[in-house]
Each structure stands twice: as C-alpha cells, then as structure tokens.
Amino acid sequence: HPPPPLMDPRQQLGAFCFPAMLAALDPNDAAFLRWLVDNGHSVGFDGAMAVLIRCPWHQQIIARASNAPARFDLQTGRLRCAHPGCARRANRDFAIRTGFAPDDDASDRDAQAQALAEC
C-alpha cells in the first residue's frame, strides 16, 4: 500500500486551533511538533487530540501496517508509533530520524573513529 498522503493539520483545524494546541504543549515539544508539520511529516489530525505523523521508519518496516502513522499526543507531547519495531522509540529517536535534532551518538562515534585512525 502507498503511504497516506501528507496533510497539514492546520488545514484540518483552521489557523486558530493549531497555535492554541502548540501553546498548551511544553515549549520543546511544541517546537518539535511545529517543525514536523512545517517540514511535511504530518499526515493529519485524528480528532482525539493527536497529530498523525508519518513514521520515519515506514520504508524499513515489512509489516502489513507499515503505513500506519505515529501519533503525537497533544496532551502529553509524546510521539508514539504502533509498529512493533518502534515501540521503544522515544521523541528523541523520532527527532534524530526526521532531522530535527542532531545524532550526538553518531558524532561521538565519528570522533572516536577519527581518534583511533590518528593513533
């Protein structure tokens, strides 16, 4: 199945509701959600206080439900995906995978590899 079409929740909710939802979140969570929406990762709004986000690992998932979106809960600020391989992923994992946050572990690994190469 093809992935669901991208949809901006601002179109579904109107210009007033989305800023109000962001204002209710922790500032870091609000910045992350705004970035996800602004950069085309959202697939809509589910009506149950969650913005649906395309799972950034959807192309690697073989399960039948691989196109199922992740849910950014507007009450808790948590991003959760129903894919079994995503069950233990935290917001930080999603932030790194989508490009919102740098992968500090990768830069640490690169620095360690560079240091070993210089020995």
Disulfide bonds with the S-S distance in Angstrom:
none
